[in-house]
């Protein structure tokens, strides 16, 4: 099979090629842009200007919603969690290519009263070793979803393209040929990178009075090379940081307080200031994030400690 045909097949596997209107003001950040570079998607097939990522030094950014999220969701719908994504899963010719192994999980955080912040999380372990595809070990993508009232949403419905908010972790590929079936996303690697990006980023911060956000954090999904389960749990059955953050902003100043926790591990947002442009961070430089959709959502990264301690987080306003 010619390389050009294989290239088109691989790229088509990760999503729909339908053109989408560009999202307004896509913004985000990455701990290590050489691993994950975020910004408006500009891939020749899966671009359109919405939230995108370039992996492992790739020259263009693939649309997250239309690419890896859509492709993995289609494979899971066909074959269940842990499915191997192939061309036939995407309605294409049955080419002999195992592109990736994919999983999906959901999480909810209860707020004041009966409002729930909901999240969908896709985990992708690349299998193909073709040099025409960017090489990586694992990619975990969290999405802020629509809130629900009375109970966690079922099914969880991510925010629409144009207002999407994404956050997650990425790891480079381990040495050797990837196995067809594994839960090792190589998240123990020193090159592991946390990141976030979203459509419709806030540029002029609105007034917030005791605004409460339900938040989850992603950290070290999968198993290590010896088969030991990492702190973040198995893909598709993850162990997230969860918690509620409170934001106040007015007259050009503001702050975020609260914690997100996983067992005895806690990330404290004390000392986190909100900027007039919708960004937030702390003086230690370990918290970096931004508000989206009129401050109805937020996302960011915590980069304190060693690389394995870094956390990507996202949240949705649940009160008032």
Phi, psi and omega in degrees: 000134182295150180301320182297321178294317178297320181299313179297321180295313180300314183292325179291334179296331186270007173163180180281144178268009181296137179287137179237147177296142181295140177282151178282132169050067174285126182218153177179195180200164180218143177294325183221092183302338177294335176269311179225117174251127185253158178156192179294135180293134183221023178291149184297328178256324185237060177251229177107354175088003177272179184305128182218167177224144168250127187253135172056044175081011178299152186276345181228157182256128179271137178300125183294312184292315183278346182257258187297326180291312180296316181297315180291323178298321179295317179295320179293320178298325180283320193229357179091172180300140184085011181295151171268119180281124181230170178303322182294333177295338183256015179072026181250172175305147186281071179288147183280064183230121168268106187280310184197159170257136192226149179219162175220144177221164175225160177209153178223148176235123182281133178257198177295138182074230185236028179264134180244134168273128186245152184216146171243142183226121177255134176243133186228122176249111184291139178247316184303142178249013180296132183293347180279353175250143177298133187269131176203167180269306181210151177222121177246126186239113172269144178231132170288133181246175178294141176293160175227160182242134175093327180194158175304143182294142174216109001280160175287131182246108179301156176301149183292151173303135187107339174222020182289146178228124190230151180200152181175196181227153181220150175219147177290170181283140173286160178296150178095181181274127180297136177289161180289330183225117182195156172250014178271106178265009177064032183283000172272355183292145180295343179272002178308138186226130172262151188204166172205154178198152179203157173278158171056050178293144177292134176245338176229108189294127177280166177292133176234134177235106180050046177284126184255133180241131168277128191227142169236157177232144181250130181204118173054074177273139172107204181239164175269184184297336179270359179092005178283136180287130180282167183303332182281000179080176181283148175301134184089346177213067193270162179244096187270154159291141176220156177168185179233135178245145179245128182242137173229134180210135176184151178055035174086000178225158178184174182207162173238134177230163179120180180224156164241140192225151171218103185061232181274356179271131185222141174246118184260129182266008177305136181085010178269122183256148178257131178269162181293341181268008178093000177269164173213156180186169179248166184293333179287346181075017181263349176237129180219129181195184184206153174266153181223161173054054179067025181073020172280346180218162176213162174203159179181188179225147171248126185233032175282153178074203180283168182304322182292345179270350184293144185228135169260137183223157176211157182205166180227141182289126182243353174196150355285000000 
